[in-house]
Amino acid sequence: MAGGGKSDGSSDAASLALRIATVALSVASAAMMASASQRSCTGCSPATSQVSYSDYSSLSYCLVANVISAALQAAAAWLTARGKVDESKAAKSLSELVDTAAQVLLYSSSALSFSVDDFGTCGRRVAGVCKGTGEFCQRVRASGAVSMAAAVALAASNYLKDVPASTWIKFKGDEPKAKPVCGRGCHCHH
């Protein structure tokens, strides 16, 4: 949905497929984060009987960021499929804003998920929260990895939308024909 380059049907279809993949991956990341909890947290400071993503505002942000990203990209995919994006300059500008917002949400969500080891409670950093909660941290990191995959799918979608497939797939015989030269190394007509 970004950009305004002319593209052919194959890159449009691939771009739309990657947009749909972005929606699916964002939903999967949100679901993984929502299921990130563990009953006992041995070695945690303070000792708790359960740890969950909702205990950490940063991880709650990750969940919300992925849900918002999925909603934004679902709307973008729908507009792209209907061909509404290329109708006006305002629609193109809005589409670029939506894509940028989704990228920011996905990258920040994945970065926060990968830094789960440094989270603490009540503003205090508790080093090693993952020592006693291996399953919890694995789910949080997996959510971050899926969020990163969604961001990469969106970036690829935007690339394909802006750059037609005919420019990045070269077949034998597609090379431009050399123009005849005058023999003096120039391309002028004497």
Salt bridges, closest charged atoms under 4 A:
ASP12 OD1 - LYS161 NZ 3.52
GLU87 OE2 - LYS84 NZ 3.91
ASP99 OD1 - ARG19 NH1 3.03
ASP117 OD2 - ARG141 NH2 3.86
GLU135 OE2 - ARG139 NH2 3.01
